[in-house]
């Protein structure tokens, strides 16, 4: 059940990141509603920080979105990520606050569109989500639950709305046509033995390694030899015809190889190299690559739909309430 919970939230967050097309919070109107109703350090249940159509978004809801976003970034980059400078007089935390408001707007827009389209999450997912929310809260400290004002109903509502948003994405993009040429799909998995530019006698050393490798059998033994002897940190590559961020010569040489073959020595911008082909057409890598291409095209199609939906909804941000909320986040 926990796997289902993480699958739902992880996929939903990936969709949200891909769909963040509004820039900043997506507010076309900003208002000051006077002083916030609650000046306490806790996150007030009723203080609205923005309004999406007829939906009032209170601090108690917004803080759950923040905890999701915070968990995502700290898991990927560590707890110190928030102080990283991302531009002139800006930090990662400030960028994340803008993203937070944008994600909240998107979920509400998609949920309102779900009602118009008659789209709902399936009953099984809703049932599992309810149980998983209880498990999630059980894993938090009493102090955090009290500080953030978390309740089972509030957490469930946010995660349920996110599940509905994901369902909208899946259903409206299900029939997006995707045609991918075979030449673009093939993914070759190789091991690389590299001696960087400036290393003394790289060709002679690499030839000796080729001779030693010729005596080895079995992928595990060959892989371990590459790991132990290459002077480059990266040893394994999965390469296709349109791979970016890798030396073009490395890609060209890799795609010439058949499974189990070694390349001749060749030079890239990083140094002298030779390759071993683990799999000339790796099925797992191809499946992952196709999924990525399909999702990119679905996102592009969906972004156009979303911009149209957004134009039909009035989004208001309450500046003072937002500022009070963000100050509580730290």
C-alpha positions, 0 to 999 in steps of 0.5 A, a space after each residue: 500500500 505504501 508503494 501505491 502511495 509513493 507511486 501516486 505522489 511521485 507521478 503526480 509531482 512529476 506531472 506537476 513539474 512538467 506542466 508548470 507553464 504559468 510562470 510564478 504563481 499564475 495569478 492574474 490578480 493580486 489583492 490585499 485582504 487586510 491583516 491575516 486572521 491568524 498571527 500565530 506560528 501555526 498554520 491557520 486552517 481558514 486563512 485563504 492565501 489564494 483563490 482559484 475559481 471558486 476554490 479558496 486555498 487556505 494555509 492548512 492546505 497549502 502547507 501540505 503542498 509545501 511538505 511534499 515539495 520540501 520532501 522531494 527536493 531534500 531527498 534529491 539534493 539534501 537539506 542545505 538546498 534552500 540556501 543555494 543562490 539561483 540568481 541575483 539576490 535569489 535563493 533556491 527557497 525563493 524559487 521553490 515558493 513560486 513553484 509551490 504556488 504554481 503547483 497549487 493553482 494547477 491542481 485546482 485547475 485540473 480538479 475543476 476541469 475533471 468535474 467538467 469532463 466527468 473524470 474521477 480517480 478509480 475507487 480502488 486508488 481512493 481506498 488505498 490512498 485513504 489507508 496510506 494517508 493514515 500510515 503517512 501521518 503515523 510516521 510523523 512526529 506529534 510536534 510536526 503534526 501540531 506545528 503544521 496543523 495536519 489532519 487526516 482529512 486535510 492530507 487526504 483531500 490534498 493527495 486525493 486532489 493530486 490523484 485526480 489531477 494525475 488522472 486528468 493528465 492520463 485520460 486526456 493524453 491517452 490517445 496522443 499519437 506517438 511515432 518513433 523511428 527505429 533508428 531513434 529508439 535503439 539504445 546501446 549499453 557500453 562500458 568505457 575505459 578512459 585515460 584523460 588527456 595529459 595522462 602519460 602513454 595512454 595508448 600503451 596502457 589501454 592496449 595492455 588493459 585490452 589484452 587483460 580483458 581478452 582473458 576475462 569472461 562473464 559480464 560481472 568480471 569485465 564490468 569490475 575490471 572497467 570500474 577498477 582500472 578506468 581513470 574516469 568516474 563514469 564507466 557505463 553509458 547508455 547511448 542512442 542516436 540523439 543522446 545529448 551531453 556525451 562526446 559525439 565520437 563516443 556515441 558514434 563508436 558505441 553504435 558501431 559495436 555488436 554485443 560482446 565486442 571491444 572497440 579500437 582505441 579512439 580519442 574524445 575531448 576527455 581523453 583516450 578511450 576504448 569501449 566494450 559493448 554490453 548490449 547493442 540494443 538494450 531492451 530495458 533502456 529502450 523501454 525507458 527511453 520510449 516512455 520518456 519520449 511518449 511522456 514528453 509529447 504528452 506533456 507538450 500536448 497537455 500544456 496547450 490544453 492546460 493554458 486554455 483551461 487556465 484562461 477560463 479561470 480567475 486566479 487571485 493571490 492575496 499578497 499579505 496572506 501569502 507573505 504571512 504564510 511564507 514567513 511561517 515556512 521559514 
